[in-house]
Amino acid sequence: MENITVIIMLLFGVAFLSLVSKRYNFPIPIVLVLCGVIISAVPGLPVIALNPEIVFIIFLPPLLYHAAWHTSWSDFKQSIRPITLAAVGLVFFTTGLVAVVAHWLIDDISWPLAFLLGAIVSPPDAVSATAITKGLGLNPRLIAILEGESLVNDASGLVAYKYALTAITAGNFVLWEAGLNFVLMSILGIAIGLAIGFIMYYIHKRFVCDDIIEVTLTLLTPFSAYLLAEHFHGSGVLAVVTTGLFLAARSGTIFSHESRIMTNTIWDVLNNILNGLIFILIGLQLRQIMEGIGSYSGSSLIIWGAVISVVVIVVRFLWVVPATILPRMFSKRIRAKEEFDYRNMIVFGWSGMRGVVSMAAALALPLMLNKTEEFPLRNLIIYLVFCVILSTLVIQGLTLPWLIKKLKIERYSILAEEYDIRNKIVSETIAHIEDNFSLLDDELLHNIKSKYEVKFNRLQKTELPANFFGNGKVLGGQIFNEFTRVQIDLLNVERNNLESMHKKGSVNEEIFRKIEKELDLEETRLWMEMYEE
């Protein structure tokens, strides 16, 4: 009971720091890893460790599913070549090079342990990449490649992780068998993911008519995909990612508006808690881990952590540069289809932040090799993984905005694209009204059409594409935002009147909750319409 209390109080602390980071626009993954360091330095806190066998089951499915849910399938499909090169080729290249350096640098690390370390630190993290690059105005294609890589590379990294574990525990490893099994596991994981996705699509579409049940099924879906794939020796990671991409692409047709709002909110909360929890756990274990590697000198530990971190950062550039340039040299179609900017290549190379997946993989290392022998160098491996996460998040994460500024990359305006899309939607809706509702009563038709004409006229005043950066003038977007804020203020007047009636007991509770929800949804819609970078 005491341990649960400690974790809850620490989660409160992480939530508070997350609030501060959001207020001051500081990336939350960096806050979390620094929280782990701070927690480890607090005296008197207990050592709390989850059973390594359940770490993957608790953390991986929901975190990967959340990341897949927010990834565009169309962008993913268009960038499949660079994503595959980075998510498979770069992961194995990183695993191998880190293993070579670790084996050469640290006498106690055998080849299987070195490859295990390489496999754990090889995949960049989807959550970290998304959180740190958000709001930097990067090209959408670059963002799509980063997010797609971070999704798929977990599968290849964890396959290498499992085979390294097998080599350590069973003492045998055959390269060609590992390669063949990787292909088979990937195919089986994708197939199971598609099957689960189709089944859940059918259930949501045909049978579910309750928002609470719908959200509950959504929470259970990634666990079912992961466990089923693992049971049949497929890739649980790819199964979860495939299911997430499949259902996310169809969420508009299978969920009601209420269940969509509930699902997104609950998943965001769960994702935030799990990210905070895993770094709390590493913080609570870090002191014990440091005691477990006390036989090594402090200078050696610092050097080893720094060298492995540098290798992880440098090896990304060693792969990315030829992987970007060579396909363009040999393919005319790629040169014609894809624009090339060396600055995007540099940003991609500097965006390999490690995070929660690597930490989960390290914590999932078994405590015992067998019934009588401890797992060799477990504490040292976890320490080195934490060093890589800390280094990449803090050094790369904090300097990425500075690097983008120094490279003078033109800021991509997602708002101008949003403006165009809103214009097209409203224009086509007005055309649909004129073509299909001509038989309606004239007054009713006028009221319906005027609603969309008002919306269209408001959009015309934004002037975002032509005058987005202002050039000394007042932006049309500011006029639009001011109009929207007035509407929000009026909603608050409605809400205050409603709450006043509720306090006096002059409104039924059910009616109060219904109108309150209506006002909340309308305010949410208005805030989402605001043009803000």
C-alpha positions in Angstrom: 0.0 0.0 0.0 2.9 2.4 0.8 4.4 1.8 -2.6 1.1 2.6 -4.4 0.9 5.8 -2.4 4.4 6.8 -3.4 3.7 6.2 -7.1 0.4 8.2 -7.0 2.2 11.1 -5.3 5.0 11.0 -7.8 2.4 10.9 -10.6 0.9 14.1 -9.2 4.4 15.6 -9.3 5.0 14.5 -12.9 1.5 15.9 -13.8 2.4 19.3 -12.2 5.8 19.4 -14.1 4.0 18.5 -17.3 1.7 21.4 -16.7 4.6 23.7 -16.2 6.3 22.3 -19.4 3.2 22.9 -21.4 2.9 26.4 -20.1 6.4 27.3 -21.1 6.5 25.2 -24.3 9.1 22.8 -23.0 9.0 19.2 -24.5 7.4 16.8 -22.1 9.7 13.8 -22.9 12.7 15.9 -21.6 10.7 16.7 -18.5 10.0 13.1 -17.8 13.6 11.9 -18.2 14.8 14.7 -15.9 12.0 13.7 -13.5 13.6 10.2 -13.4 17.0 11.7 -12.4 15.4 13.9 -9.7 13.4 11.0 -8.3 16.5 8.8 -8.0 18.2 11.6 -6.0 15.4 11.8 -3.4 16.4 9.9 -0.2 14.1 7.5 1.5 12.0 6.5 -1.6 11.4 2.8 -1.9 12.7 0.7 -4.8 9.7 -0.4 -6.8 10.2 -2.8 -9.7 7.5 -4.4 -11.9 7.8 -8.0 -12.9 9.9 -7.8 -16.2 7.6 -10.2 -17.9 4.7 -7.8 -17.7 6.5 -4.6 -18.5 6.0 -5.0 -22.3 2.4 -6.0 -21.9 1.5 -3.0 -19.7 3.4 -0.3 -21.6 4.0 -1.2 -25.3 0.5 -2.0 -26.7 -1.2 1.3 -25.5 1.7 3.5 -26.3 2.2 2.2 -29.8 -1.5 2.1 -30.5 -1.8 5.8 -29.4 1.1 6.7 -31.7 -0.4 4.7 -34.6 -3.8 6.2 -34.1 -2.4 9.7 -34.7 -0.4 8.7 -37.8 -1.8 9.4 -41.2 -2.0 6.2 -43.3 -1.9 8.1 -46.6 1.3 9.9 -45.5 2.7 6.6 -44.2 2.0 4.9 -47.5 3.5 7.7 -49.6 6.7 7.6 -47.5 7.0 3.8 -47.2 10.5 3.6 -48.9 12.4 6.0 -46.5 10.4 4.7 -43.6 11.4 1.1 -44.3 15.1 2.1 -44.9 15.1 3.9 -41.5 12.9 1.5 -39.5 14.6 -1.7 -40.6 18.0 -1.0 -42.2 19.0 1.8 -39.8 17.9 -0.2 -36.7 20.0 -3.2 -37.6 22.9 -1.0 -38.6 22.7 0.8 -35.2 22.4 -2.5 -33.4 25.5 -3.8 -35.0 27.7 -0.7 -34.6 26.7 -0.1 -31.0 27.5 -3.8 -30.3 30.9 -3.5 -31.8 31.8 -0.4 -29.9 30.3 -1.7 -26.6 32.2 -5.0 -26.9 35.5 -3.2 -27.7 35.0 -0.5 -25.0 33.8 -2.7 -22.0 35.7 -5.8 -21.3 32.9 -7.5 -19.4 30.3 -7.3 -22.2 30.1 -10.4 -24.3 28.9 -10.3 -27.9 25.3 -11.4 -27.1 25.1 -8.7 -24.4 26.6 -6.1 -26.7 24.0 -6.9 -29.4 21.3 -6.8 -26.7 22.3 -3.3 -25.7 22.4 -2.2 -29.4 18.9 -3.6 -30.0 17.5 -1.7 -27.0 18.9 1.7 -28.0 18.5 1.3 -31.8 14.8 2.4 -32.2 14.0 6.1 -31.8 10.8 6.9 -30.0 7.5 7.9 -31.6 6.3 9.9 -28.6 9.5 11.8 -28.3 9.8 12.6 -32.0 6.2 13.8 -32.2 6.4 15.9 -29.0 9.7 17.6 -29.7 9.1 18.4 -33.4 5.6 19.6 -32.8 5.2 23.3 -33.6 8.6 23.7 -35.3 7.1 24.2 -38.7 8.8 21.2 -40.3 7.7 19.9 -43.7 4.8 17.4 -43.3 6.6 14.7 -45.3 9.5 14.9 -42.9 7.2 14.6 -39.9 5.5 11.6 -41.6 8.8 9.8 -42.1 9.8 10.5 -38.5 6.5 9.2 -37.1 6.4 6.2 -39.5 10.0 5.3 -38.7 9.3 5.5 -34.9 6.3 3.2 -35.3 7.9 0.4 -37.4 11.4 0.5 -36.0 10.1 -0.8 -32.6 9.3 -4.1 -34.4 12.7 -4.6 -35.9 14.5 -3.4 -32.7 12.4 -5.7 -30.5 13.0 -8.7 -32.8 16.8 -8.1 -32.5 16.2 -7.7 -28.8 14.5 -11.1 -28.5 17.1 -12.9 -30.6 19.9 -11.4 -28.5 18.1 -12.6 -25.3 17.8 -16.0 -26.9 21.5 -16.1 -27.6 22.2 -15.2 -23.9 19.7 -17.6 -22.3 19.9 -20.5 -24.7 23.5 -20.0 -25.9 22.7 -20.4 -29.7 22.2 -18.0 -32.5 22.0 -18.6 -36.3 22.0 -15.5 -38.4 20.1 -16.9 -41.4 17.4 -18.4 -39.1 17.1 -15.0 -37.4 16.6 -13.2 -40.7 14.0 -15.7 -41.9 12.2 -15.6 -38.6 12.1 -11.8 -38.7 10.4 -11.9 -42.1 7.9 -14.5 -40.9 7.2 -12.7 -37.6 6.6 -9.5 -39.5 4.2 -11.0 -42.0 2.3 -12.9 -39.3 2.2 -9.8 -37.0 0.8 -7.6 -39.9 -1.7 -10.3 -40.8 -3.0 -10.7 -37.3 -3.1 -6.9 -36.9 -5.3 -6.6 -40.0 -7.5 -9.4 -38.8 -8.1 -7.8 -35.4 -8.6 -4.5 -37.1 -11.2 -5.9 -39.5 -13.0 -7.7 -36.7 -13.1 -4.6 -34.4 -14.2 -2.5 -37.4 -17.1 -4.9 -38.0 -18.0 -4.9 -34.3 -17.9 -1.1 -34.0 -19.9 -0.7 -37.2 -22.6 -3.3 -36.7 -23.1 -4.0 -33.0 -21.9 -1.2 -30.7 -24.4 1.6 -30.0 -23.1 2.8 -26.6 -20.2 5.3 -26.2 -18.9 3.8 -23.0 -18.7 0.3 -24.5 -17.1 1.7 -27.7 -14.3 3.4 -25.7 -13.8 0.3 -23.6 -13.4 -1.9 -26.7 -10.9 0.7 -28.0 -8.8 0.4 -24.9 -8.8 -3.4 -25.1 -8.0 -3.6 -28.8 -4.2 -3.1 -28.7 -3.8 -5.6 -25.9 -5.7 -8.2 -27.8 -3.7 -7.6 -31.0 -0.4 -7.7 -29.1 -1.2 -10.9 -27.0 -2.7 -12.8 -30.0 0.3 -12.1 -32.2 2.8 -13.0 -29.5 0.9 -16.2 -28.8 1.4 -17.3 -32.4 5.0 -16.1 -32.4 4.3 -13.1 -34.6 5.4 -9.5 -34.0 3.1 -8.1 -31.4 4.4 -4.6 -32.1 3.6 -4.8 -35.8 0.2 -6.2 -34.9 -0.7 -3.3 -32.7 0.6 -0.7 -35.2 -1.3 -2.3 -38.1 -4.5 -2.5 -36.1 -4.1 1.1 -35.0 -3.4 2.4 -38.6 -6.3 0.3 -40.0 -8.9 1.6 -37.4 -7.6 5.1 -37.3 -8.1 5.4 -41.1 -11.8 4.4 -40.6 -12.6 6.1 -37.3 -14.8 8.6 -39.1 -17.2 5.9 -40.2 -17.3 3.6 -37.1 -17.4 6.1 -34.2 -20.0 8.6 -33.2 -18.9 12.1 -32.5 -19.3 11.6 -28.8 -17.3 8.3 -28.7 -14.6 10.0 -30.8 -14.2 12.8 -28.3 -14.2 10.4 -25.4 -11.7 8.1 -27.0 -9.2 10.8 -27.9 -9.4 12.3 -24.4 -9.0 9.0 -22.6 -6.2 7.9 -24.8 -4.3 11.1 -24.3 -4.7 10.8 -20.5 -3.6 7.1 -20.6 -0.6 7.9 -22.8 0.5 10.7 -20.4 0.2 8.5 -17.3 2.1 5.6 -18.9 4.9 7.8 -20.0 5.2 9.4 -16.6 4.9 6.0 -14.8 7.8 4.4 -16.7 10.2 7.2 -15.9 9.0 7.2 -12.3 9.8 3.4 -12.1 13.3 3.9 -13.6 13.8 6.8 -11.1 12.8 4.6 -8.2 15.2 1.9 -9.4 18.1 4.1 -10.5 19.8 4.3 -7.1 19.7 0.5 -6.8 21.0 0.2 -10.3 23.9 2.5 -9.6 24.7 0.5 -6.5 24.7 -2.7 -8.6 27.4 -1.3 -10.8 29.4 0.1 -8.0 32.3 -2.1 -8.8 33.1 0.1 -11.8 34.8 3.4 -11.4 32.7 6.6 -11.8 35.0 7.9 -14.6 34.6 4.6 -16.5 30.8 4.7 -16.2 30.7 8.3 -17.5 32.9 7.5 -20.4 31.0 4.4 -21.4 27.6 6.3 -21.2 29.0 9.2 -23.2 30.7 7.0 -25.9 27.6 4.8 -26.5 25.4 7.9 -26.7 27.7 9.5 -29.2 27.8 6.3 -31.3 24.0 6.2 -31.3 23.8 9.8 -32.5 26.6 9.6 -35.1 25.5 6.2 -36.6 22.2 7.8 -37.7 24.1 10.2 -39.9 26.3 7.5 -41.3 23.2 5.7 -42.5 20.9 8.6 -43.4 23.2 10.5 -45.7 23.8 7.5 -48.2 20.3 6.2 -47.7 18.9 9.6 -48.8 21.4 10.4 -51.6 22.0 7.0 -53.3 18.3 6.2 -54.2 18.1 9.6 -55.9 21.3 9.0 -57.8 20.0 5.7 -59.3 16.3 6.5 -59.7 15.0 9.2 -62.1 11.5 8.6 -60.8 12.5 9.4 -57.2 14.3 12.6 -58.4 11.2 13.7 -60.3 8.8 12.8 -57.5 10.6 13.9 -54.3 12.1 17.3 -53.6 15.5 17.2 -52.0 16.7 19.6 -49.4 19.9 18.7 -47.5 18.7 20.7 -44.5 15.8 18.3 -44.0 18.3 15.4 -44.1 20.3 17.1 -41.3 17.2 17.6 -39.3 16.1 14.0 -39.7 19.6 12.8 -38.7 19.4 15.0 -35.5 15.9 13.8 -34.6 16.8 10.3 -33.4 15.6 10.8 -29.8 15.2 7.6 -27.7 12.5 7.3 -25.2 9.9 5.2 -23.5 10.1 2.1 -25.7 13.9 1.7 -25.1 13.3 2.3 -21.3 10.5 -0.4 -21.3 12.8 -2.8 -23.1 15.6 -2.3 -20.6 13.2 -2.7 -17.6 11.8 -5.9 -19.2 15.2 -7.6 -19.0 14.8 -10.8 -16.8 16.2 -10.7 -13.3 17.5 -14.2 -13.5 19.3 -16.1 -16.3 18.1 -19.3 -14.8 17.0 -20.4 -11.3 20.4 -20.0 -9.8 22.2 -17.4 -11.9 21.5 -13.6 -12.1 21.1 -12.1 -15.6 24.6 -10.8 -16.5 25.2 -7.1 -16.3 21.5 -6.2 -16.1 22.2 -3.0 -14.1 25.0 -1.9 -16.4 22.8 -2.3 -19.5 19.9 -0.4 -17.9 22.3 2.4 -16.9 23.7 2.7 -20.4 20.2 2.8 -21.9 19.2 5.6 -19.5 22.4 7.5 -20.5 21.4 7.2 -24.2 17.9 8.3 -23.5 19.0 11.2 -21.3 21.7 12.3 -23.9 19.5 12.2 -27.0 16.5 13.8 -25.4 18.3 16.6 -23.6 21.1 17.3 -26.2 19.2 16.7 -29.4 15.8 17.6 -28.1 16.8 21.0 -26.7 19.1 21.9 -29.7 16.7 20.9 -32.5 14.8 24.2 -32.6 18.2 26.0 -32.6 19.4 23.8 -35.5 16.3 24.5 -37.5 16.8 28.2 -37.0 20.5 28.0 -38.0 19.7 26.1 -41.1 17.1 28.8 -42.1 14.5 26.3 -42.9 11.4 28.1 -44.1 8.6 27.5 -41.7 5.8 25.4 -43.1 2.4 27.0 -42.5 -0.1 24.3 -41.6 -2.6 27.0 -41.0 -2.6 28.1 -44.7 -3.3 24.4 -45.6 -6.1 24.3 -43.0 -7.6 27.5 -44.5 -7.7 25.9 -47.9 -9.3 22.7 -46.7 -12.0 24.6 -44.7 -12.8 26.7 -47.7 -13.2 23.6 -49.9 -15.4 21.8 -47.4 -17.7 24.8 -46.9 -17.9 25.6 -50.7 -18.8 22.0 -51.6 -21.4 21.9 -48.8 -23.0 25.0 -50.2 -23.0 23.5 -53.7 -24.6 20.3 -52.3 -27.4 22.4 -50.6 -28.1 24.2 -53.9 -28.1 20.9 -55.9 -30.1 18.7 -53.6 -32.3 20.8 -51.3 -34.1 23.0 -53.9 -37.5 21.4 -53.0 -37.3 22.5 -49.3 -39.5 25.3 -48.0 -37.9 28.6 -49.1 -37.5 29.9 -45.5 -36.0 26.6 -44.3 -33.6 26.5 -47.3 -32.6 30.1 -46.7 -31.8 29.4 -43.0 -29.7 26.3 -43.8 -27.8 28.0 -46.7 -27.2 31.2 -44.8 -25.5 29.3 -42.0 -22.8 28.0 -44.4 -22.6 31.3 -46.3 -21.8 33.1 -43.0 -19.1 30.5 -42.4 -17.7 31.0 -45.9 -17.7 34.8 -45.6 -15.8 34.5 -42.3 -13.2 32.3 -43.9 -12.7 34.9 -46.7 -11.6 37.5 -44.0 -8.8 35.4 -42.7 -6.4 36.1 -45.7 -4.1 33.5 -44.3 -2.4 32.3 -47.5 -1.6 35.7 -48.9 -0.8 37.6 -45.7 0.1 35.0 -43.2 3.2 36.7 -41.9 1.6 40.1 -41.8 4.2 42.4 -43.4 3.3 45.1 -40.8 -0.5 44.8 -41.3 -3.1 43.4 -39.0 -3.7 39.8 -40.0 -7.1 38.8 -41.2 -6.6 35.7 -39.0 -6.6 38.0 -36.0 -10.0 39.4 -37.1 -11.3 35.9 -37.4 -9.9 34.9 -34.0 -11.4 38.0 -32.4 -14.8 37.0 -33.8 -14.4 33.5 -32.4 -13.4 34.8 -29.0 -16.5 36.9 -28.8 -18.5 33.8 -29.4 -16.6 31.9 -26.7 -17.3 34.8 -24.3 -21.0 34.6 -25.0 -20.9 30.9 -24.4 -19.4 31.6 -21.0 -22.3 34.0 -20.3 -24.7 31.2 -21.2 -22.8 28.8 -18.9 -22.8 31.2 -16.0 -26.5 31.7 -16.3 -27.0 28.0 -16.4 -24.9 27.4 -13.4 -26.7 30.2 -11.5 -30.0 28.4 -12.2 -28.5 25.1 -11.2 -27.3 26.5 -7.8 -30.8 27.9 -7.1 -32.3 24.4 -7.9 -34.4 25.8 -10.7 -33.1 23.4 -13.4 -33.4 19.7 -13.5 -30.0 17.9 -13.2 -30.4 15.9 -16.4 -31.3 19.1 -18.3 -28.4 20.9 -16.7 -25.9 18.2 -17.8 -27.2 18.0 -21.3 -27.0 21.8 -21.9 -23.6 22.0 -20.2 -22.3 19.3 -22.5 -23.7 21.1 -25.5 -22.0 24.3 -24.5 -18.7 22.4 -23.8 -18.8 20.8 -27.3 -19.6 24.1 -28.9 -16.7 25.8 -27.1 -14.4 22.9 -28.1 -15.4 23.4 -31.7 -14.7 27.2 -31.5 -11.3 26.7 -29.9 -10.3 24.3 -32.7 -11.3 26.9 -35.3 -8.8 29.4 -33.8 -5.8 30.1 -36.0 -2.8 29.7 -33.8 0.7 28.3 -34.5 
